[in-house]
Amino acid sequence: RLAPEAALTSSPNAGWPMAAMALYLGVRLGKPNTYVLNRTGAKPTPKSTEAALKRSYAVVWAMVGAAVACIGWTWRGGAW
């Protein structure tokens, strides 16, 4: 369900994270007269904004952890 939503935006890069967040939160996100992601979703609220920030922080910290693990692995002589 993510790919069709992401394809609605004109940006091939921004469409994927916006669609993923709209579907994860169950909210409708859009740009007036251009596109609507998760058309059947609820209107965003301050609570959904807070949930989006928490999810974003979790993803960022997971990526930092993965980067640190990869750096550590390569410094210890690992090879791709």
DSSP file (Angstrom, degrees, kcal/mol; ACC not computed):
  #  RESIDUE AA STRUCTURE BP1 BP2  ACC     N-H-->O    O-->H-N    N-H-->O    O-->H-N    TCO  KAPPA ALPHA  PHI   PSI    X-CA   Y-CA   Z-CA
    1    1 A R     >        0   0    0      0, 0.0     4,-1.1     0, 0.0     5,-0.1   0.000 360.0 360.0 360.0 -20.2    0.0    0.0    0.0
    2    2 A L  H  >  +     0   0    0      1,-0.2     4,-2.8     2,-0.2     5,-0.2   0.922 360.0  57.3 -69.3 -45.1    3.0    2.3    0.5
    3    3 A A  H  > S+     0   0    0      1,-0.2     4,-2.0     2,-0.2    -1,-0.2   0.908 105.6  48.1 -58.7 -47.5    4.2    2.5   -3.1
    4    4 A P  H  4 S+     0   0    0      0, 0.0     4,-0.4     0, 0.0    -1,-0.2   0.892 114.3  48.1 -62.1 -36.2    0.9    3.8   -4.6
    5    5 A E  H >< S+     0   0    0     -4,-1.1     3,-1.5     1,-0.2     4,-0.3   0.938 111.1  49.7 -66.6 -46.3    0.7    6.5   -1.9
    6    6 A A  H >< S+     0   0    0     -4,-2.8     3,-1.2     1,-0.3    -1,-0.2   0.829 103.3  61.4 -62.8 -32.1    4.3    7.5   -2.4
    7    7 A A  T 3< S+     0   0    0     -4,-2.0    -1,-0.3     1,-0.2    -2,-0.2   0.620  87.1  75.5 -71.4 -11.6    3.8    7.8   -6.2
    8    8 A L  T <  S+     0   0    0     -3,-1.5    -1,-0.2    -4,-0.4    -2,-0.2   0.743  84.4  76.4 -72.6 -22.3    1.1   10.5   -5.6
    9    9 A T  S <  S-     0   0    0     -3,-1.2     6,-0.0    -4,-0.3     7,-0.0  -0.486  80.8-130.8 -88.8 160.1    3.7   13.1   -4.8
   10   10 A S  S    S+     0   0    0     -2,-0.2    -1,-0.1     1,-0.0     3,-0.1   0.647  90.1  79.6 -81.6 -13.8    5.9   14.9   -7.4
   11   11 A S     >  -     0   0    0      1,-0.1     4,-1.6    -5,-0.1    -2,-0.2  -0.842  62.3-162.6 -98.1 118.3    9.0   14.2   -5.3
   12   12 A P  T  4 S+     0   0    0      0, 0.0     4,-0.4     0, 0.0    -1,-0.1   0.753  93.0  42.3 -68.7 -21.5   10.4   10.7   -5.7
   13   13 A N  T  4 S+     0   0    0      2,-0.1     3,-0.4     1,-0.1    -2,-0.0   0.910 117.4  39.9 -90.2 -48.4   12.4   11.2   -2.5
   14   14 A A  T  > S+     0   0    0      1,-0.2     4,-2.1     2,-0.2     5,-0.3   0.783 103.4  70.2 -74.5 -26.7   10.0   12.9   -0.1
   15   15 A G  H  X S+     0   0    0     -4,-1.6     4,-2.6     1,-0.2     5,-0.2   0.873  94.5  54.3 -60.1 -39.8    7.0   10.9   -1.2
   16   16 A W  H  > S+     0   0    0     -4,-0.4     4,-2.5    -3,-0.4    -1,-0.2   0.956 112.3  39.4 -64.6 -53.1    8.2    7.7    0.5
   17   17 A P  H  > S+     0   0    0      0, 0.0     4,-2.3     0, 0.0     5,-0.2   0.892 117.5  50.5 -66.8 -35.1    8.8    9.0    4.0
   18   18 A M  H  X S+     0   0    0     -4,-2.1     4,-2.5     2,-0.2    -2,-0.2   0.935 113.4  45.0 -65.5 -44.4    5.7   11.2    3.9
   19   19 A A  H  X S+     0   0    0     -4,-2.6     4,-2.5    -5,-0.3     5,-0.2   0.912 112.7  51.5 -65.2 -42.0    3.5    8.3    2.8
   20   20 A A  H  X S+     0   0    0     -4,-2.5     4,-2.6    -5,-0.2    -1,-0.2   0.920 112.8  45.2 -61.2 -43.6    5.1    5.9    5.3
   21   21 A M  H  X S+     0   0    0     -4,-2.3     4,-2.7     2,-0.2     6,-0.3   0.906 111.6  52.0 -68.6 -41.1    4.4    8.4    8.1
   22   22 A A  H  X>S+     0   0    0     -4,-2.5     5,-1.7     1,-0.2     4,-1.3   0.925 114.9  42.4 -60.4 -44.0    0.9    9.1    7.0
   23   23 A L  H  <5S+     0   0    0     -4,-2.5    -2,-0.2     2,-0.2    -1,-0.2   0.908 114.1  51.2 -69.7 -41.4    0.1    5.4    6.9
   24   24 A Y  H  <5S+     0   0    0     -4,-2.6    -2,-0.2    -5,-0.2    -1,-0.2   0.919 118.0  38.2 -60.7 -44.6    1.9    4.6   10.2
   25   25 A L  H  <5S-     0   0    0     -4,-2.7    -1,-0.2    -5,-0.2    -2,-0.2   0.664 104.8-127.4 -82.4 -16.6    0.0    7.4   12.0
   26   26 A G  T  <5 +     0   0    0     -4,-1.3    16,-2.4     1,-0.3     2,-0.3   0.810  64.9 130.6  73.3  29.6   -3.3    6.8   10.3
   27   27 A V  B   < -a   42   0A   0     -5,-1.7     2,-0.5    14,-0.3    -1,-0.3  -0.775  60.8-116.6-116.2 161.0   -3.5   10.5    9.3
   28   28 A R        -     0   0    0     14,-2.9     2,-0.4    -2,-0.3    10,-0.2  -0.839  32.9-178.4 -95.4 125.0   -4.3   12.3    6.0
   29   29 A L  E     +B   37   0B   0      8,-1.8     8,-4.4    -2,-0.5     2,-0.3  -0.955  13.5 148.1-122.3 144.1   -1.4   14.4    4.7
   30   30 A G  E     -B   36   0B   0     -2,-0.4     6,-0.2     6,-0.3   -21,-0.0  -0.993  45.6-121.1-164.6 170.9   -1.5   16.5    1.6
   31   31 A K  E >>  -B   35   0B   0      4,-2.2     3,-2.4    -2,-0.3     4,-1.7  -0.994  52.3-102.3-120.0 120.3   -0.6   19.5   -0.4
   32   32 A P  T 34 S-     0   0    0      0, 0.0     4,-0.1     0, 0.0    -2,-0.0  -0.102 100.3  -1.9 -50.3 134.2   -3.6   21.6   -1.5
   33   33 A N  T 34 S+     0   0    0      1,-0.1     3,-0.1     2,-0.0    -3,-0.0   0.630 129.4  67.7  61.2  17.5   -4.6   21.1   -5.1
   34   34 A T  T <4 S-     0   0    0     -3,-2.4     2,-0.3     1,-0.3    -1,-0.1   0.650 103.8 -26.4-127.3 -59.7   -1.7   18.7   -5.6
   35   35 A Y  E  <  -B   31   0B   0     -4,-1.7    -4,-2.2     2,-0.0     2,-0.4  -0.988  38.5-149.2-157.7 160.6   -2.0   15.4   -3.7
   36   36 A V  E     -B   30   0B   0     -2,-0.3     2,-0.4    -6,-0.2     3,-0.4  -0.987  15.4-152.5-135.4 125.8   -3.4   13.7   -0.6
   37   37 A L  E    S+B   29   0B   0     -8,-4.4    -8,-1.8    -2,-0.4     4,-0.1  -0.820  79.8   5.8 -98.8 138.5   -1.7   10.8    1.1
   38   38 A N  S >  S-     0   0    0     -2,-0.4     3,-2.8   -10,-0.2    -1,-0.2   0.969  75.6-168.4  53.9  59.6   -3.8    8.3    3.1
   39   39 A R  T 3  S+     0   0    0     -3,-0.4   -11,-0.1     1,-0.3    -1,-0.1   0.752  81.4  51.1 -50.8 -32.3   -7.0    9.9    1.9
   40   40 A T  T 3  S+     0   0    0    -13,-0.1    -1,-0.3     2,-0.0   -12,-0.1   0.445  90.1 109.8 -88.8   0.5   -9.1    7.9    4.4
   41   41 A G  S <  S-     0   0    0     -3,-2.8   -14,-0.3   -14,-0.2   -13,-0.1  -0.184  74.3 -97.2 -72.5 167.6   -6.9    8.8    7.3
   42   42 A A  B     -a   27   0A   0    -16,-2.4   -14,-2.9     1,-0.1    -1,-0.1  -0.321  46.5 -86.8 -78.3 164.4   -7.9   11.1   10.1
   43   43 A K        -     0   0    0    -16,-0.2    -1,-0.1     1,-0.1   -14,-0.1  -0.538  54.5-102.2 -69.7 136.3   -7.1   14.8   10.3
   44   44 A P        -     0   0    0      0, 0.0    -1,-0.1     0, 0.0   -18,-0.0  -0.288  43.6-171.7 -61.1 145.8   -3.6   15.3   11.9
   45   45 A T     >  -     0   0    0     -3,-0.1     4,-2.0     1,-0.0     5,-0.2  -0.788  42.4 -95.9-128.0 171.1   -3.6   16.5   15.5
   46   46 A P  H  > S+     0   0    0      0, 0.0     4,-2.2     0, 0.0     5,-0.1   0.864 125.7  56.2 -57.4 -33.9   -1.0   17.6   18.0
   47   47 A K  H  > S+     0   0    0      1,-0.2     4,-2.3     2,-0.2     5,-0.1   0.892 105.8  49.1 -65.3 -38.9   -0.9   14.0   19.3
   48   48 A S  H  > S+     0   0    0      2,-0.2     4,-2.2     1,-0.2    -1,-0.2   0.853 109.2  53.2 -69.9 -32.2   -0.1   12.7   15.8
   49   49 A T  H  X S+     0   0    0     -4,-2.0     4,-2.2     2,-0.2    -2,-0.2   0.917 109.7  48.3 -65.0 -42.4    2.6   15.3   15.5
   50   50 A E  H  X S+     0   0    0     -4,-2.2     4,-2.3     1,-0.2    -2,-0.2   0.907 111.4  49.7 -62.7 -42.7    4.1   14.2   18.7
   51   51 A A  H  X S+     0   0    0     -4,-2.3     4,-2.4     1,-0.2    -1,-0.2   0.881 109.2  52.6 -64.1 -38.0    3.9   10.5   17.6
   52   52 A A  H  X S+     0   0    0     -4,-2.2     4,-2.6     2,-0.2    -2,-0.2   0.910 109.4  49.0 -64.0 -42.3    5.6   11.5   14.3
   53   53 A L  H  X S+     0   0    0     -4,-2.2     4,-2.7     2,-0.2    -2,-0.2   0.920 111.1  49.6 -63.4 -43.7    8.5   13.1   16.2
   54   54 A K  H  X S+     0   0    0     -4,-2.3     4,-2.2     2,-0.2    -2,-0.2   0.918 112.9  46.7 -61.6 -43.5    8.9   10.1   18.4
   55   55 A R  H  X S+     0   0    0     -4,-2.4     4,-2.4     2,-0.2    -1,-0.2   0.910 112.0  51.1 -65.4 -41.6    9.0    7.8   15.5
   56   56 A S  H  X S+     0   0    0     -4,-2.6     4,-2.6     1,-0.2    -2,-0.2   0.923 110.0  49.1 -61.6 -45.1   11.5   10.0   13.6
   57   57 A Y  H  X S+     0   0    0     -4,-2.7     4,-2.7     1,-0.2     5,-0.2   0.909 110.3  51.6 -60.8 -41.5   13.8   10.1   16.6
   58   58 A A  H  X S+     0   0    0     -4,-2.2     4,-2.1     1,-0.2    -1,-0.2   0.911 111.2  47.3 -62.2 -42.2   13.6    6.4   16.9
   59   59 A V  H  X S+     0   0    0     -4,-2.4     4,-2.2     2,-0.2    -2,-0.2   0.919 111.9  50.1 -65.8 -43.3   14.5    6.0   13.2
   60   60 A V  H  X S+     0   0    0     -4,-2.6     4,-2.4     1,-0.2    -2,-0.2   0.940 112.2  46.8 -61.3 -46.9   17.4    8.5   13.5
   61   61 A W  H  X S+     0   0    0     -4,-2.7     4,-2.4     1,-0.2    -1,-0.2   0.857 110.2  53.4 -66.6 -33.5   18.9    6.7   16.5
   62   62 A A  H  X S+     0   0    0     -4,-2.1     4,-2.2    -5,-0.2    -1,-0.2   0.904 110.6  47.3 -64.5 -40.0   18.5    3.3   14.9
   63   63 A M  H  X S+     0   0    0     -4,-2.2     4,-2.5     2,-0.2    -2,-0.2   0.877 110.4  51.7 -69.8 -37.0   20.5    4.6   11.9
   64   64 A V  H  X S+     0   0    0     -4,-2.4     4,-2.6     2,-0.2     5,-0.2   0.932 110.8  49.3 -62.0 -44.5   23.1    6.2   14.1
   65   65 A G  H  X S+     0   0    0     -4,-2.4     4,-2.4     1,-0.2    -2,-0.2   0.908 111.2  48.7 -60.7 -42.8   23.5    2.8   15.9
   66   66 A A  H  X S+     0   0    0     -4,-2.2     4,-2.3     2,-0.2    -1,-0.2   0.900 111.8  49.5 -64.8 -40.6   23.8    1.0   12.5
   67   67 A A  H  X S+     0   0    0     -4,-2.5     4,-2.6     2,-0.2    -2,-0.2   0.920 111.3  48.6 -65.1 -43.4   26.4    3.5   11.3
   68   68 A V  H  X S+     0   0    0     -4,-2.6     4,-2.7     1,-0.2    -2,-0.2   0.909 111.6  50.3 -63.0 -41.9   28.4    3.1   14.5
   69   69 A A  H  X S+     0   0    0     -4,-2.4     4,-2.3    -5,-0.2    -1,-0.2   0.911 111.7  47.7 -63.0 -42.0   28.2   -0.7   14.2
   70   70 A C  H  X S+     0   0    0     -4,-2.3     4,-2.4     2,-0.2    -2,-0.2   0.906 112.5  48.8 -66.1 -41.5   29.4   -0.6   10.6
   71   71 A I  H  X S+     0   0    0     -4,-2.6     4,-2.4     1,-0.2    -2,-0.2   0.940 112.7  48.1 -63.2 -46.2   32.3    1.8   11.5
   72   72 A G  H  X S+     0   0    0     -4,-2.7     4,-1.4     1,-0.2    -2,-0.2   0.898 111.0  51.3 -60.2 -40.8   33.3   -0.4   14.4
   73   73 A W  H  <>S+     0   0    0     -4,-2.3     5,-2.3     1,-0.2    -1,-0.2   0.915 111.7  45.8 -64.6 -43.3   33.1   -3.5   12.2
   74   74 A T  H ><5S+     0   0    0     -4,-2.4     3,-1.4     1,-0.2    -1,-0.2   0.865 109.7  54.5 -70.6 -34.2   35.3   -2.0    9.5
   75   75 A W  H 3<5S+     0   0    0     -4,-2.4    -1,-0.2     1,-0.3    -2,-0.2   0.792 103.3  57.7 -67.5 -26.2   37.9   -0.7   12.0
   76   76 A R  T 3<5S-     0   0    0     -4,-1.4    -1,-0.3    -5,-0.2    -2,-0.2   0.348 132.2 -91.2 -86.4   8.3   38.2   -4.2   13.4
   77   77 A G  T < 5S+     0   0    0     -3,-1.4    -3,-0.2     1,-0.2    -2,-0.1   0.573  73.3 154.2  98.6   9.3   39.2   -5.5   10.0
   78   78 A G      < -     0   0    0     -5,-2.3     2,-0.4    -6,-0.2    -1,-0.2  -0.318  26.2-155.3 -67.2 154.2   35.8   -6.4    8.5
   79   79 A A              0   0    0      1,-0.1    -1,-0.0    -2,-0.0    -5,-0.0  -0.982 360.0 360.0-132.7 145.3   35.4   -6.4    4.8
   80   80 A W              0   0    0     -2,-0.4    -1,-0.1    -6,-0.0    -2,-0.0   0.457 360.0 360.0 -80.9 360.0   32.4   -6.0    2.6
